Amino acid sequence: MKTEWTRSDGVLKIKLYGDMDEYTAPAVRAECDRLIDRNQGVRKVIINLAEVAFMDSTGIGFLIGRYKRAQRCGMQLMVERPNFAADKVLSVSGIYSLIPRV
């Protein structure tokens, strides 16, 4: 899984590419945690899922963990542009009640 990020106007945007599963989650989790920790002072963290080809329940755990980390740092976490499959997993899980979609 690949990540790209930008920071602008108090918003950290992280775009993910590839599959979100048990195998790829540890590395992307560590990268996103580093980005959140190094970008203190932003108001929002937006995770773009448009290029995530596959996501299972591991993705839900990944998002909840980043949500908790962002909250501890005083940031709001949001999800942007999940593809149809990812959106279905996230909708069924009820995660949008915790992490809003932009």
Backbone bond lengths (Angstrom), bond angles and torsions (degrees), N, CA, C in turn:
res aa  C-N    CA-C-N  psi(-1)  N-CA   C-N-CA  omega(-1)  CA-C   N-CA-C  phi
1 M - - - 1.442 - - 1.523 108.21 -
2 K 1.323 115.50 139.18 1.458 122.41 -178.15 1.535 109.25 -112.65
3 T 1.333 116.36 147.84 1.459 120.94 175.87 1.523 110.01 -126.35
4 E 1.314 115.84 146.50 1.462 123.38 169.76 1.513 106.49 -131.39
5 W 1.324 117.12 150.30 1.453 118.59 -179.50 1.524 111.22 -145.26
6 T 1.328 113.96 154.76 1.462 122.30 173.24 1.521 107.74 -140.02
7 R 1.321 114.68 156.47 1.465 120.53 175.29 1.519 107.63 -132.89
8 S 1.338 115.19 126.92 1.455 119.78 -178.47 1.519 109.26 -157.51
9 D 1.319 117.10 135.84 1.463 123.29 174.93 1.531 113.02 50.77
10 G 1.325 116.53 42.88 1.457 120.36 176.26 1.518 114.95 76.22
11 V 1.344 116.13 16.47 1.462 120.74 179.95 1.528 109.27 -126.23
12 L 1.321 115.64 127.65 1.458 122.23 173.87 1.519 106.85 -100.17
13 K 1.347 116.42 119.40 1.461 121.31 178.14 1.518 108.66 -108.48
14 I 1.332 115.01 127.92 1.456 121.43 179.16 1.524 107.17 -120.24
15 K 1.327 116.21 121.17 1.462 120.84 179.02 1.523 108.85 -106.49
16 L 1.322 116.00 129.62 1.454 121.89 -178.94 1.523 110.21 -106.26
17 Y 1.328 116.55 143.31 1.468 123.53 179.63 1.522 109.09 -129.07
18 G 1.320 117.36 132.94 1.460 120.91 174.25 1.513 112.94 112.38
19 D 1.332 114.85 -154.61 1.462 121.84 -178.39 1.515 110.70 -99.04
20 M 1.325 116.42 137.25 1.466 122.17 175.31 1.520 106.74 -105.13
21 D 1.329 115.01 101.24 1.456 120.20 179.58 1.528 109.35 -142.82
22 E 1.318 115.57 -175.08 1.467 121.18 -178.02 1.517 112.68 -57.22
23 Y 1.313 116.38 -34.62 1.460 121.49 -177.25 1.529 112.47 -73.37
24 T 1.333 117.63 -42.45 1.463 121.33 -174.54 1.526 114.10 -90.22
25 A 1.323 117.17 -20.79 1.467 121.05 -173.53 1.528 114.41 -59.53
26 P 1.333 121.10 -42.79 1.469 119.04 -177.00 1.528 113.88 -58.29
27 A 1.318 117.78 -43.14 1.466 120.14 -178.81 1.529 111.82 -68.60
28 V 1.333 117.01 -43.60 1.467 119.33 -179.32 1.524 110.64 -70.64
29 R 1.313 117.08 -31.79 1.470 121.62 175.68 1.540 109.41 -61.87
30 A 1.321 116.03 -48.44 1.469 120.19 179.99 1.525 111.60 -62.46
31 E 1.326 117.02 -41.81 1.472 121.01 179.36 1.524 111.34 -64.14
32 C 1.314 117.67 -45.78 1.466 120.91 179.88 1.529 111.27 -65.73
33 D 1.315 117.40 -38.49 1.467 120.11 176.75 1.519 110.96 -62.72
34 R 1.336 116.90 -41.79 1.477 120.60 176.93 1.526 110.58 -60.68
35 L 1.332 116.20 -43.73 1.468 120.27 -179.56 1.529 111.39 -63.56
36 I 1.311 116.88 -43.40 1.468 120.26 178.32 1.525 110.21 -62.86
37 D 1.323 116.96 -45.49 1.462 121.03 -178.99 1.526 112.43 -64.37
38 R 1.315 117.23 -36.42 1.475 121.40 -177.08 1.526 113.55 -83.59
39 N 1.304 116.87 -8.78 1.463 120.23 -177.80 1.521 111.39 -117.57
40 Q 1.319 115.32 43.45 1.464 120.72 176.42 1.525 108.51 -57.60
41 G 1.289 116.38 144.30 1.463 120.37 178.71 1.515 113.61 101.42
42 V 1.344 118.17 -13.53 1.464 117.80 175.31 1.528 108.59 -77.20
43 R 1.305 116.12 152.87 1.467 121.02 179.97 1.516 112.37 -86.65
44 K 1.338 115.19 -35.62 1.456 120.49 -174.24 1.519 111.00 -132.29
45 V 1.319 114.56 147.86 1.458 122.80 169.54 1.527 105.67 -120.47
46 I 1.323 115.76 121.71 1.462 120.67 179.55 1.522 108.14 -113.43
47 I 1.332 115.37 122.77 1.458 120.60 178.06 1.524 107.92 -102.82
48 N 1.331 115.11 116.04 1.459 122.15 -178.54 1.528 108.77 -90.65
49 L 1.327 115.66 123.11 1.465 121.85 -176.80 1.526 112.89 -109.69
50 A 1.328 118.05 14.18 1.465 121.54 -174.83 1.531 112.48 -59.22
51 E 1.318 117.62 -32.17 1.466 121.19 -176.61 1.527 113.02 -104.04
52 V 1.326 117.11 15.05 1.467 120.54 175.85 1.529 106.54 -85.22
53 A 1.333 115.36 111.54 1.460 120.79 -174.70 1.522 112.56 -76.69
54 F 1.330 116.84 -30.63 1.461 121.27 -177.44 1.516 109.17 -144.18
55 M 1.323 115.89 137.98 1.462 120.55 175.49 1.521 108.16 -146.38
56 D 1.335 115.42 132.21 1.461 119.87 174.14 1.525 108.08 -118.05
57 S 1.305 117.20 -158.76 1.468 120.12 -177.33 1.529 112.54 -63.12
58 T 1.322 117.15 -20.24 1.463 120.41 175.35 1.525 110.08 -59.26
59 G 1.318 117.15 -36.72 1.460 121.88 178.65 1.518 112.35 -64.37
60 I 1.319 116.70 -34.75 1.458 120.75 177.28 1.526 109.69 -65.01
61 G 1.325 116.25 -46.52 1.460 120.58 177.40 1.518 111.84 -61.73
62 F 1.321 116.44 -39.93 1.465 121.58 177.37 1.524 110.45 -59.38
63 L 1.327 117.11 -48.20 1.464 120.67 -178.11 1.527 112.14 -66.86
64 I 1.307 117.83 -40.75 1.465 120.12 178.96 1.522 110.90 -63.89
65 G 1.324 116.81 -40.47 1.465 119.96 176.74 1.516 112.82 -62.79
66 R 1.337 117.27 -41.69 1.472 120.25 178.79 1.520 110.20 -70.46
67 Y 1.340 117.33 -33.54 1.465 121.49 175.97 1.533 109.69 -59.77
68 K 1.327 116.45 -48.46 1.467 120.25 -179.45 1.520 111.47 -63.12
69 R 1.311 117.16 -40.68 1.465 120.48 179.78 1.534 110.17 -65.81
70 A 1.317 116.83 -44.67 1.468 120.81 179.07 1.527 110.39 -61.76
71 Q 1.332 117.29 -42.67 1.464 121.20 178.98 1.527 111.35 -59.73
72 R 1.333 116.53 -43.36 1.474 120.28 178.59 1.528 111.64 -61.53
73 C 1.327 116.10 -28.17 1.464 121.13 -179.64 1.530 112.12 -93.38
74 G 1.333 117.69 4.99 1.457 121.61 178.66 1.516 113.79 77.46
75 M 1.319 117.21 25.41 1.464 122.08 -178.63 1.523 110.42 -113.53
76 Q 1.320 115.96 152.62 1.464 121.89 174.09 1.526 107.49 -96.53
77 L 1.327 117.42 134.92 1.463 121.89 176.97 1.516 108.70 -103.93
78 M 1.337 115.65 136.85 1.459 121.93 178.66 1.521 108.88 -136.83
79 V 1.331 115.69 157.17 1.457 122.56 178.32 1.523 107.85 -111.61
80 E 1.325 115.17 137.99 1.467 120.27 -177.98 1.525 110.49 -125.41
81 R 1.298 115.94 135.84 1.465 125.55 170.19 1.525 115.96 50.65
82 P 1.325 117.81 49.31 1.470 117.21 174.87 1.534 109.46 -66.30
83 N 1.321 116.21 140.19 1.468 118.03 176.78 1.528 109.25 -69.92
84 F 1.298 117.09 176.49 1.463 121.26 -173.93 1.527 112.24 -57.02
85 A 1.339 116.69 -47.18 1.466 120.56 -177.12 1.528 111.32 -65.28
86 A 1.327 116.90 -45.83 1.469 120.46 179.21 1.522 110.50 -64.82
87 D 1.321 116.69 -40.46 1.463 120.58 179.38 1.523 110.94 -61.25
88 K 1.308 116.53 -38.61 1.459 120.70 179.93 1.534 110.34 -64.49
89 V 1.335 117.39 -46.13 1.467 121.70 178.48 1.526 109.87 -60.67
90 L 1.320 116.97 -44.53 1.465 121.16 -177.68 1.531 111.36 -69.50
91 S 1.311 117.34 -38.72 1.466 120.59 179.54 1.528 111.06 -65.85
92 V 1.321 116.64 -47.43 1.461 121.30 -178.80 1.528 110.76 -62.04
93 S 1.335 116.43 -35.03 1.473 120.41 -178.62 1.524 112.45 -73.92
94 G 1.331 117.14 -19.02 1.460 120.77 -177.02 1.523 113.69 80.34
95 I 1.314 117.17 14.02 1.465 121.02 -175.45 1.530 112.65 -65.70
96 Y 1.333 117.26 -24.63 1.460 119.65 -179.00 1.533 112.18 -65.97
97 S 1.315 117.81 -17.87 1.467 119.18 174.67 1.529 111.37 -73.39
98 L 1.322 116.76 -18.77 1.456 122.74 179.24 1.528 111.13 -103.76
99 I 1.318 115.51 -44.33 1.462 121.94 -176.69 1.529 107.55 -118.72
100 P 1.334 116.85 107.65 1.475 118.50 -177.18 1.526 113.28 -69.36
101 R 1.305 112.86 156.28 1.464 122.01 175.99 1.520 108.78 -97.81
102 V 1.310 117.00 136.71 1.471 120.14 178.02 1.502 109.75 -95.45
